[in-house]
Amino acid sequence: QLQAFGGGLVQAGGSLRLSCATSGRTSKDYAMGWFRQAPNKGREFVAATTWSGRITYYAPSVEGRFVISRASAKNTVYLQMSSLRPEDTAVYYCGAPPEYGLDLMHEASYRYWGQGTQVTVSS
């Protein structure tokens, strides 16, 4: 089970930190990723981290502004978002793949999803 929270309304240039709390077998055994879905658009990859947290992946649109990390206990994954832009407005979802070795940048690799948290960036 995954639960995402931490979204909200922020002005452009501001920061937010999203959290994804996990439980069960999905929590600490596998990689984790964040995706987002803006109105009338498909879900797009944002960032992902391996189980160890030592390898991370970012979409070009967020690299240098967002940082994904996971707690030492591996059961919480964070997305620190800085220099937010209006185009970052979306519902953000955390997800976990069902096994190792899948392409973490592709939505189809994920089986488990949190409920989503809304991020709104005003200009």
C-alpha positions in Angstrom: 0.0 0.0 0.0 1.2 3.5 -0.9 0.0 6.8 0.4 1.2 10.1 -1.1 0.8 13.4 0.6 2.3 16.8 0.9 0.8 18.6 -2.1 -0.7 22.0 -1.9 -0.8 25.5 -3.4 2.5 27.3 -3.9 3.6 30.4 -5.8 6.0 30.1 -8.7 9.5 29.8 -7.5 8.5 28.1 -4.2 9.1 24.7 -2.9 7.1 21.7 -1.7 8.1 18.2 -0.4 6.0 15.3 -1.3 6.1 12.1 0.7 5.1 8.6 -0.2 4.6 6.3 2.8 4.6 2.6 2.0 3.7 -0.6 3.8 3.7 -4.2 3.1 6.0 -6.0 0.7 6.1 -3.1 -1.8 7.5 -0.7 0.7 11.1 -1.5 1.0 11.8 -4.2 -1.4 11.8 -2.4 -4.7 12.4 0.9 -6.5 10.0 3.8 -6.2 9.0 6.4 -8.6 6.9 9.6 -9.0 4.7 10.4 -11.9 2.4 13.3 -12.5 -0.8 14.0 -14.5 -1.9 17.4 -15.5 -5.4 18.1 -16.7 -6.2 16.6 -20.1 -2.8 15.0 -20.3 -1.4 11.6 -19.7 0.6 10.5 -16.7 4.3 11.4 -17.2 7.4 10.3 -15.4 9.0 12.7 -12.9 11.6 10.9 -10.9 12.6 7.4 -9.6 15.1 5.8 -7.2 16.4 2.3 -6.8 15.8 0.4 -3.6 19.2 1.5 -2.2 18.5 5.1 -3.1 22.0 5.3 -4.7 20.7 5.6 -8.3 18.1 8.2 -9.3 16.4 9.1 -12.5 14.8 12.4 -13.5 12.7 13.8 -16.3 14.6 16.5 -18.2 11.9 19.0 -17.2 12.6 18.6 -13.5 16.3 17.7 -13.3 18.1 20.2 -11.2 14.9 21.4 -9.5 13.5 18.2 -8.0 15.3 15.7 -5.8 14.0 12.2 -5.0 15.3 10.4 -1.9 14.2 7.7 0.5 14.3 7.3 4.2 17.0 5.1 5.7 14.3 2.6 6.7 13.3 2.6 3.0 9.6 2.8 3.8 9.2 6.5 2.8 10.2 8.2 -0.4 10.4 11.9 -0.8 10.2 14.3 -3.7 11.7 17.7 -2.8 10.5 20.2 -5.4 12.1 23.6 -5.7 11.9 26.5 -8.2 8.4 25.3 -9.0 6.7 26.5 -12.2 3.1 26.8 -13.2 3.7 23.9 -15.6 4.5 21.7 -12.6 0.8 21.8 -11.7 -0.5 18.3 -11.7 -1.7 15.4 -9.5 1.5 13.6 -8.4 1.5 9.8 -7.9 4.0 7.6 -6.3 4.4 4.1 -7.6 6.3 0.9 -7.1 7.2 -1.8 -9.6 6.5 -5.4 -8.8 10.0 -6.7 -9.3 13.6 -5.7 -10.0 15.1 -4.8 -13.3 12.2 -2.9 -14.9 12.6 0.4 -16.6 11.7 2.9 -13.9 11.0 5.7 -16.3 8.0 3.9 -17.9 4.6 3.9 -16.3 3.9 0.4 -17.5 6.7 -0.9 -15.2 4.7 0.0 -12.1 2.0 -2.1 -10.5 1.3 -0.3 -7.2 0.2 3.3 -7.0 -0.7 5.8 -4.3 -3.9 7.8 -4.5 -2.2 11.0 -5.8 -1.7 14.4 -4.2 -2.5 17.7 -5.9 0.2 20.3 -6.6 -0.8 23.7 -7.8 1.7 26.3 -8.7 0.4 29.8 -9.2 2.1 32.4 -11.4 
